[in-house]
Amino acid sequence: MAAVYQFLSKYEVLIYIGLAILGLLSFRWLLKTWNEWRRAVYSLEREFALQRVSRAATYVFLILLLFFGELTTVSFVIPSLPASFFIATPTINVLATPTGTISAQLATQIALTPLPVPTVGNTSGCVANKLMITSPKPGSEISGSVDLTGTVDIPDFAFYKYEVALINTDIWTTIAASRKPVDNGPLGQGKWDTSNLASGDYQLRLVVVNTEGQSLPPCIIPLRITAP
């Protein structure tokens, strides 16, 4: 359903143009059949003409219905939907073959290896005035509810989301998302509650998707979260 809404929103102008052309042709057909019905003399001729008028009127009605359906969907339905509705949910391939296993000894060694401390300014993929997180600062120590601000402003913008993961891992959890571009302002609700995360070193990333459904390289910054 999300793909249908994206199609209706992306090709809104072309849909209106196509419906307008079909509407003009159908209305012209309706006028022609109406005149034929008025000029008809014999009852059988008038009956056939009336059937053609009915078909033409049906086409005009359907085109008007499609036009107002498109207008309602783009103007009211789509803006009211949450941004998460347009974010594809990843699926798990249950037939995938594992690439390998590790021994219990190696797993224990990995678990006991301390994670590196984030370095201030160690960011990845951030582009000034296009895709960046301005607060919190890279490498900062945060706790509780924090302000979350930045910039998401690219050509063909569709939506953005921001996610968090433990440092040196690739298991991301989506915090929130939005369909409105931001110019050095609050991201999402503007607040991020970190109290439900265990103390440790994390990475916060900002992902933007264009109207073609393509994700650009994300802006990633390191953070340290501590218990409030």
C-alpha angles and dihedrals in degrees: 000000000000090000090054092051091048090051093050091048097044097047097035095126094046091049091053091049092049093048091047092054092047090046093054092048092048093047090050089051090049092053091047094051091044091055090047090053092050092050094046113113107181121065094236091050090049091049093054091045091050090054090054090049090052092051092047091049090050091054091049091049093049092050091050089049091052091047094053090041090056091045093050094045096049097038102040115006101048096044090052094054118098116250090239087068089071095046112098114235111230116240127215119233103222090188094058115120116231112247094219148315135242130221123254089246092055091045090054091049091052092048092052094048109104117237117245118258114249115255120227110250093017098136133151132208096356115143120195114247090001112058119358145126112228098177129068097032120234112272094013124141114238138176139177117359113355135182114255117200137157147121129280110172120139134144114271091017115188107165144316136218134190125216141182133215138167111270115268091021133099100212104114127191118202112232099184143320141209141195094213121091117235129215109198092318142109116316113224107325091351093241131085120197108210096173092101092060124085118243112271147090117309142172123227119203134190115209124192126193125199129216090269089063092249121141116222121217104288127240107241128187130178121237140175117223120200131186112264 
